[in-house]
Structure formats: structure tokens, C-alpha cells
Amino acid sequence: MESIDKAEQKKYKTEILLKSKRFKKYQIDFLKALLTEPEYTLKEAEQIVETFFGKEGEE
């Protein structure tokens, strides 16, 4: 359980997140506009993107 918490809390550089498979379905320009901080956890980045795109990005 502790390793999952650490993985969720790990921060990734925004450029890495922009290139990840997880966010590939979104246009990179929109992601750059939304993810303006230098680093995010996966959960933080997902929440920001989902708040903007809602379920529309889901296919």
C-alpha cells in the first residue's frame, strides 16, 4: 500500500507528462495551456485535464 502512495505522490516534469501515453488523446497545445507548473503528480495532472475536458476526452 505504501508503494502505491509513493507512486501516486511522485512528481513528473510537465514535458514528460505531455509525451506520455496517458495524455496522448489530447492535443498537446491544450495540455500545455492547462499544465503550467513545472511538475505534477499523475493524479494532479489527471484532475486538471478531466476538469477541463470532462468525460469528452474519454473514448
Secondary structure as GFF3:
##gff-version 3
##sequence-region A 1 59
A	DSSP	alpha_helix	2	9	.	.	.	ID=ss1
A	DSSP	beta_strand	11	13	.	.	.	ID=ss2
A	DSSP	alpha_helix	14	19	.	.	.	ID=ss3
A	DSSP	three_ten_helix	21	23	.	.	.	ID=ss4
A	DSSP	alpha_helix	28	34	.	.	.	ID=ss5
A	DSSP	beta_strand	39	41	.	.	.	ID=ss6
A	DSSP	alpha_helix	42	53	.	.	.	ID=ss7
A	DSSP	three_ten_helix	54	57	.	.	.	ID=ss8
###
